Amino acid sequence: MAGERRYRDEEIRKIFDLATRGDDIGAPPPQKPDGLTLAELQEVGAEVGLEPDRVAHAALALDSRQEVLPRGTTFGMPTSVGRVVDLPRA
């Protein structure tokens, strides 16, 4: 499918690590057009006995992580936010 998110090798490893162990993960690297889609990840997960919902939940957890932004300062005091998080609602 055109426009569907594709996961790179490192992201795939993190998703399956999270789906199998439930560990917390760090910030994802920038998205690139190569890799696997969520549907493909779920197929691979099903082959090794993972439920598609767990893989989707792990992928969502990976996508919800945001990179920490450098803080702007004025006279040594912070003048900007250090993290921006998109909320899954309006």
C-alpha positions in Angstrom: 0.0 0.0 0.0 1.3 3.4 -0.9 1.9 5.8 2.0 1.8 3.1 4.7 4.6 3.4 7.3 7.6 1.1 6.8 9.8 0.1 9.6 13.6 -0.2 9.3 15.7 -3.1 10.6 16.6 -1.4 13.9 12.9 -0.4 14.5 11.8 -3.9 13.7 14.2 -5.3 16.3 12.9 -2.8 18.9 9.3 -3.6 18.1 9.7 -7.3 18.5 11.9 -6.9 21.6 9.1 -4.7 23.1 6.4 -7.1 22.0 8.1 -10.1 23.5 9.5 -8.6 26.7 7.5 -5.4 27.2 10.7 -3.3 28.0 10.8 0.4 27.6 12.5 1.7 24.4 14.3 4.8 23.4 13.6 7.4 20.8 13.2 6.1 17.2 15.5 7.1 14.5 14.1 9.2 11.6 11.7 7.4 9.4 13.0 6.3 6.0 11.1 4.8 3.0 12.7 1.3 3.3 11.8 -1.5 5.7 8.6 -3.4 6.5 5.0 -2.2 7.0 3.0 -2.9 10.1 1.0 -5.6 8.3 4.3 -7.3 7.3 5.6 -7.1 10.8 2.4 -8.7 12.1 2.8 -11.5 9.6 6.4 -12.1 10.7 5.2 -12.0 14.4 2.4 -14.5 13.7 5.0 -16.9 12.2 6.8 -16.9 15.6 3.7 -17.0 17.7 3.1 -13.3 18.5 -0.4 -11.9 18.4 -0.9 -9.2 15.8 -2.4 -6.9 18.5 0.8 -7.1 20.6 2.9 -6.2 17.6 0.6 -3.3 16.7 0.8 -2.1 20.4 4.6 -2.3 20.4 4.7 -0.4 17.1 2.5 2.3 18.5 4.7 2.5 21.6 7.7 3.0 19.3 5.9 5.7 17.3 4.8 7.5 20.4 8.4 8.0 21.5 9.7 11.4 20.5 13.2 12.7 20.3 14.3 15.0 23.1 14.8 18.5 21.6 17.7 20.8 22.7 16.5 23.5 25.0 17.0 27.1 24.1 18.3 29.3 26.9 18.5 33.0 27.7 21.0 34.0 30.5 21.2 30.3 31.4 17.5 29.9 32.0 15.4 27.5 29.7 13.2 29.4 27.3 11.7 26.5 25.3 10.2 23.1 25.8 12.5 20.1 26.0 10.2 17.5 24.6 7.2 17.5 22.3 4.7 14.6 22.4 1.8 14.1 20.0 -1.3 13.1 21.9 -3.6 10.5 20.1 -6.6 12.7 20.4 -7.9 16.2 19.4 
